[in-house]
Amino acid sequence: MEALHAGATPRSWRRVALAMMAAGWGANQFAPMLLAYRDERGLSEQLVTGMFAAYVGGLVPAMLAAAWVSQHTGKRPWVRISSVLMLAGSVLLLSGADSPGLLFAGRIASGIGVGLVMAPGTAWVKELSAGLPVGTGARRSTVALTAGFAIGPMVAGVLAQWFPAPLQLTYVVHLVAQAVAAAWVWNAPELDTSEQPTPTVATAAAHVMQGWFWKLIVPSAPWVFGAATLAFAVIPALVGPVPGLPRIAAAGLAAGLTLGTSVMVQPSVRRYAHHDPGRTPPLGMAVLSVGMLIATAAALSPHPLWLAPAAVVLGAAHGLLMVGSITIVEHHTPPHLMAPTTAVVYSLTYIGFLAPYVVSSASLFIPTWMFLAAGAGVAVLTLAWLWFERRDA
């Protein structure tokens, strides 16, 4: 077994994983707040879903930059900066109850913060999982981040629904959790402190221009978070109030159930994908197609009973598609290109965060059920494409 660096222990990875979980919490705590801002401040559907999607504008460039240069500069500085930005994001959101501009700024800061931790944090957890079976570090980091994505909206939904100061308390609680995580990770041991060559843009671009990437990753990756955000940012508004469970709390629990399902399926899916990477994306798209049909039915015949099955099915699709994409990348990518290639894949997955805004904007022109039905049709066509191209995995 590979020896750990002086100062590191077999549990040191937990310090980095906690920082990733806190970042995921801060990134996704805004999901149930969409309803809170509509109810408390009368903000429009297009404005609040635009705020929800705005953080992608900070996340994608930050993630690409951090993935590209972290192996040259080290992982710890990026995780530290991420922690500070996640604190700043919640401070801006805390201060922005009456200022859409501050809310947008807070969302963008949170996006940059979580973008900076994803690739360096994943690499750092892998280093601190030295000597364990291959894939242990990747699984630990993925589960930590997804668990944070699940915890954030659940906590926010409960606090915004039943506690005082609904537009402030959510962010105060995250600030405390983020501060604890930042203090714990600040001086965590970093094993590989040597400078590594940064891949050139031309080398990385040539790698992602290969057929397997365009045939398998590009068609499926945007559906990863498209599935999740549809479950917890669109369907709760479609189905109306759940008896005995107020709307904001229901939205938070829907997000937690969606991403919690993803967390539960990921370890078993990773084993399933190990022997045949190409079969996981079609399976994910098949599950997603069912989820899109449930969403269409919810729009046609709104009823709160649609909420739980939609969250479970679309959450399972999220986990299947995420693991399928990363497994295919690992299968085709040499170590020195893994960080930038993974960052490109994650960037494609985050296109899905635009789904609530697209749905709400399209609803101004056509019935929502019709738009979702069209999405189901596209999902089925994507499934067929992935099935026939899976041999390239």
C-alpha positions in Angstrom: 0.0 0.0 0.0 1.3 3.4 -0.9 2.4 5.4 2.1 0.7 8.6 3.0 2.6 11.9 3.2 3.8 13.0 6.6 1.0 14.7 8.5 -1.7 12.8 6.5 -3.8 10.1 8.0 -6.2 7.5 6.4 -9.0 10.0 7.4 -7.5 13.1 6.0 -9.6 12.8 2.8 -12.6 13.6 5.0 -11.4 17.2 5.5 -11.4 17.8 1.7 -14.7 15.9 1.2 -16.3 18.1 3.9 -15.2 21.2 2.0 -16.7 19.8 -1.2 -19.9 19.0 0.6 -20.2 22.5 2.0 -19.6 24.0 -1.4 -22.3 21.7 -2.9 -24.7 22.8 -0.1 -24.0 26.5 -0.8 -24.4 26.0 -4.6 -27.8 24.3 -4.4 -29.4 25.9 -1.3 -31.1 28.4 -3.7 -33.4 25.8 -5.3 -36.3 26.0 -2.9 -35.8 29.7 -2.5 -37.2 30.2 -6.0 -40.6 29.8 -4.5 -39.7 31.9 -1.4 -38.7 34.9 -3.5 -41.9 34.6 -5.6 -44.1 34.4 -2.6 -42.3 36.9 -0.3 -41.2 39.5 -2.9 -43.4 38.8 -5.9 -40.5 38.2 -8.3 -41.4 36.8 -11.6 -40.8 33.1 -12.6 -38.3 34.2 -15.4 -36.3 36.4 -12.9 -35.9 33.8 -10.2 -35.1 31.0 -12.7 -32.6 33.3 -14.3 -31.0 33.8 -10.9 -30.9 30.0 -10.5 -29.1 29.6 -13.8 -26.8 32.6 -13.3 -24.3 30.6 -11.2 -23.4 28.5 -14.2 -21.9 31.6 -15.7 -19.4 31.7 -12.8 -19.0 28.0 -12.4 -18.0 26.9 -15.9 -15.0 29.2 -16.5 -13.8 28.8 -12.9 -14.0 25.0 -13.2 -12.1 25.0 -16.5 -9.4 27.4 -15.1 -8.9 25.5 -11.8 -8.8 22.1 -13.6 -6.2 23.4 -16.0 -3.7 24.8 -13.7 -4.2 23.1 -10.3 -1.8 20.4 -11.1 0.8 23.1 -11.6 0.0 25.3 -8.6 -1.4 22.6 -6.2 -4.9 21.8 -5.1 -5.0 23.4 -1.6 -4.9 27.1 -2.8 -7.9 26.5 -5.0 -9.9 24.8 -2.3 -9.1 27.7 0.1 -10.2 30.3 -2.5 -13.4 28.2 -3.1 -14.2 28.3 0.6 -13.8 32.0 0.8 -16.0 32.6 -2.3 -18.7 30.3 -0.9 -18.8 32.4 2.3 -19.0 35.5 0.1 -21.8 34.1 -1.9 -23.9 33.4 1.1 -23.2 36.8 2.5 -24.4 38.4 -0.7 -27.5 36.2 -0.8 -28.2 37.0 2.9 -28.0 40.8 2.1 -30.0 40.5 -1.1 -33.5 39.8 0.1 -34.7 43.2 -1.5 -32.0 43.4 -4.2 -32.1 41.2 -7.3 -28.7 42.6 -8.2 -27.2 41.2 -5.0 -28.9 37.9 -5.5 -27.4 37.6 -9.0 -24.0 38.5 -7.6 -24.4 35.9 -4.8 -25.3 33.2 -7.3 -22.4 34.0 -9.5 -19.9 34.0 -6.5 -21.3 30.7 -5.4 -20.9 29.3 -8.9 -17.2 30.4 -9.1 -16.7 28.9 -5.6 -18.1 25.5 -6.4 -16.3 25.5 -9.8 -13.0 26.1 -8.2 -13.3 23.1 -5.8 -14.6 20.4 -8.2 -11.5 19.3 -10.1 -8.8 20.2 -7.4 -10.9 18.7 -4.7 -11.5 15.5 -6.6 -7.8 15.2 -7.3 -6.9 15.9 -3.7 -9.3 13.3 -2.4 -7.8 10.8 -4.8 -4.3 11.6 -3.5 -5.5 11.1 0.1 -7.1 7.8 -0.8 -3.8 6.4 -1.9 -3.4 2.6 -1.6 -7.1 1.9 -1.8 -8.9 0.3 -4.8 -8.9 2.3 -8.0 -12.0 4.6 -8.1 -12.3 5.0 -4.4 -11.1 8.6 -4.4 -13.3 9.5 -7.3 -16.3 7.9 -5.7 -15.7 9.7 -2.4 -15.5 13.1 -4.0 -18.5 12.6 -6.2 -20.6 11.4 -3.3 -19.5 14.3 -1.1 -20.3 16.9 -3.7 -23.7 15.3 -4.6 -24.6 14.9 -1.0 -23.9 18.6 -0.5 -26.2 19.3 -3.5 -28.9 17.3 -1.7 -28.4 18.7 1.8 -28.5 22.3 0.8 -32.1 22.5 -0.6 -33.5 20.2 2.1 -32.2 22.4 4.9 -33.1 25.6 3.0 -36.7 24.3 2.3 -37.3 23.5 6.0 -35.8 26.8 7.3 -37.5 29.0 4.7 -40.9 27.3 5.3 -41.1 27.0 9.1 -38.5 29.3 10.7 -38.4 33.1 11.1 -36.6 35.4 8.6 -37.1 32.9 5.7 -35.0 34.9 3.2 -32.0 35.2 5.6 -31.8 32.3 8.0 -31.0 29.7 5.3 -27.8 31.6 4.4 -26.8 32.1 8.0 -26.9 28.4 8.6 -24.8 27.7 5.5 -22.3 30.3 6.6 -21.7 28.5 9.9 -21.3 25.1 8.1 -19.0 26.6 5.4 -16.8 28.3 8.0 -16.4 25.0 9.9 -15.5 23.2 6.7 -13.1 26.0 5.7 -11.3 25.9 9.0 -10.9 22.1 8.9 -9.6 22.0 5.3 -7.4 25.0 5.5 -4.2 23.2 6.4 -5.1 19.7 5.3 -2.0 17.8 4.0 -1.4 17.9 0.3 0.6 14.9 -1.0 1.7 16.0 -4.4 3.2 19.4 -4.1 5.5 19.2 -7.1 4.8 21.3 -10.1 3.4 19.3 -13.1 3.3 20.5 -16.7 0.0 22.1 -17.6 -1.5 20.5 -20.8 -1.7 22.8 -23.8 -5.0 24.0 -25.0 -4.3 22.3 -28.4 -3.6 19.0 -26.8 -6.7 19.0 -24.7 -8.8 20.3 -27.6 -7.6 17.5 -29.8 -8.5 15.0 -27.2 -12.1 16.1 -26.8 -12.5 16.3 -30.6 -12.3 12.5 -30.9 -15.3 10.6 -32.0 -16.1 8.9 -28.7 -16.5 12.3 -27.0 -18.8 13.7 -29.6 -20.8 10.5 -30.1 -21.3 9.6 -26.4 -20.5 12.5 -24.1 -21.8 15.6 -25.9 -25.4 14.2 -26.5 -25.8 12.9 -23.0 -24.0 15.2 -20.6 -26.4 18.2 -20.7 -29.2 15.9 -19.6 -27.3 15.2 -16.3 -28.4 18.4 -14.5 -31.3 18.9 -16.9 -32.9 15.9 -15.3 -32.1 17.0 -11.7 -33.2 20.7 -12.1 -36.4 19.6 -13.9 -37.3 17.5 -10.8 -36.7 20.1 -8.2 -37.1 23.5 -9.9 -39.8 22.9 -12.4 -42.1 20.1 -11.3 -42.8 21.5 -7.8 -44.2 24.6 -9.4 -46.3 22.5 -11.8 -48.0 20.2 -9.4 -49.0 22.7 -6.8 -49.1 22.4 -3.0 -48.6 19.0 -1.4 -51.3 18.3 1.3 -49.8 18.8 4.7 -46.5 20.0 3.3 -46.1 23.7 2.3 -44.7 24.5 -1.1 -41.3 25.8 -0.2 -40.6 22.8 2.1 -41.9 20.5 -0.7 -39.5 22.0 -3.2 -36.5 21.5 -0.8 -37.5 17.9 -0.1 -37.9 17.3 -3.8 -34.4 18.5 -4.4 -33.1 16.4 -1.6 -34.9 13.3 -2.8 -33.7 13.8 -6.3 -30.0 14.2 -5.5 -30.2 11.7 -2.6 -31.4 9.1 -5.1 -28.4 10.0 -7.3 -26.0 9.5 -4.3 -27.5 6.1 -3.6 -27.3 4.8 -7.2 -23.8 6.0 -8.0 -21.7 3.4 -6.3 -23.6 0.5 -7.8 -23.7 2.1 -11.2 -20.0 2.6 -11.1 -19.6 -1.1 -10.7 -22.1 -1.8 -13.5 -20.3 0.6 -15.8 -16.8 -0.8 -15.1 -17.2 -3.9 -17.3 -19.0 -2.2 -20.2 -18.8 1.7 -20.1 -21.0 2.1 -23.2 -24.1 0.6 -21.8 -24.6 3.1 -18.9 -25.5 6.3 -20.9 -28.3 4.5 -22.9 -29.6 3.1 -19.6 -29.5 6.6 -18.1 -31.4 8.1 -21.1 -34.0 5.3 -20.9 -34.7 6.2 -17.3 -34.6 9.9 -18.2 -37.2 9.3 -20.9 -39.5 7.9 -18.3 -38.9 10.9 -16.1 -39.7 13.3 -19.0 -43.0 11.4 -19.5 -43.8 11.8 -15.8 -43.0 15.5 -16.0 -45.3 15.8 -19.1 -48.1 14.1 -17.2 -47.6 16.4 -14.2 -48.0 19.4 -16.5 -51.1 17.9 -18.2 -52.7 16.8 -14.9 -51.1 18.6 -12.0 -51.2 16.6 -8.8 -48.7 16.5 -5.9 -48.5 12.7 -6.2 -46.3 13.2 -9.3 -43.6 14.9 -7.1 -42.0 11.9 -5.5 -41.9 9.5 -8.5 -40.5 12.3 -10.7 -37.7 13.1 -8.1 -36.7 9.4 -7.8 -36.8 8.6 -11.5 -35.0 11.8 -12.6 -32.5 11.5 -9.7 -31.7 8.0 -10.8 -31.2 9.3 -14.4 -28.8 12.0 -13.0 -26.7 9.4 -11.2 -26.6 7.0 -14.2 -25.7 9.7 -16.7 -23.1 11.3 -14.4 -21.3 8.0 -13.7 -21.6 6.9 -17.3 -20.0 10.1 -18.6 -17.1 10.0 -16.1 -16.5 6.3 -16.6 -16.2 6.7 -20.4 -13.8 9.6 -19.9 -11.6 7.6 -17.6 -11.6 4.8 -20.2 -10.3 7.0 -23.0 -8.2 9.6 -21.2 -4.5 9.5 -20.1 -3.7 10.8 -16.6 -2.2 14.1 -17.8 -5.4 15.1 -19.6 -7.8 13.8 -17.0 -8.4 17.1 -15.2 -9.1 19.3 -18.2 -11.2 16.6 -19.9 -13.3 16.0 -16.8 -13.8 19.8 -16.4 -15.1 20.0 -20.0 -17.5 17.1 -19.2 -18.7 18.8 -16.1 -19.2 22.1 -18.0 -21.4 20.3 -20.4 -23.4 18.8 -17.6 -24.1 22.2 -16.1 -25.8 23.4 -19.3 -28.7 21.5 -17.7 -29.0 24.2 -15.1 -30.6 26.3 -17.8 -33.5 23.9 -18.0 -35.8 25.7 -15.6 -35.3 29.1 -17.3 -35.8 27.5 -20.8 -39.0 25.8 -19.6 -40.4 29.0 -18.0 -39.5 31.1 -21.0 -41.0 28.6 -23.4 -44.2 28.5 -21.4 -44.9 32.1 -22.5 -45.4 30.8 -26.0 -46.6 27.2 -25.8 -48.2 25.0 -23.2 -45.7 23.6 -20.8 -46.8 20.0 -21.3 -46.2 20.3 -25.0 -42.6 21.6 -24.5 -41.9 18.7 -22.0 -43.4 16.2 -24.4 -41.1 17.5 -27.1 -38.2 17.1 -24.6 -39.3 13.5 -24.0 -39.2 12.9 -27.7 -35.6 14.3 -27.9 -34.6 12.1 -25.0 -35.9 9.0 -26.8 -34.0 9.9 -30.0 -30.8 10.5 -27.8 -31.3 7.1 -26.3 -31.5 5.5 -29.7 -28.3 7.3 -30.8 -26.4 6.3 -27.7 -27.5 2.7 -28.0 -26.2 2.4 -31.6 -22.9 4.3 -30.8 -22.1 2.5 -27.5 -19.5 0.4 -29.3 -17.2 3.4 -29.3 -17.2 3.6 -25.5 
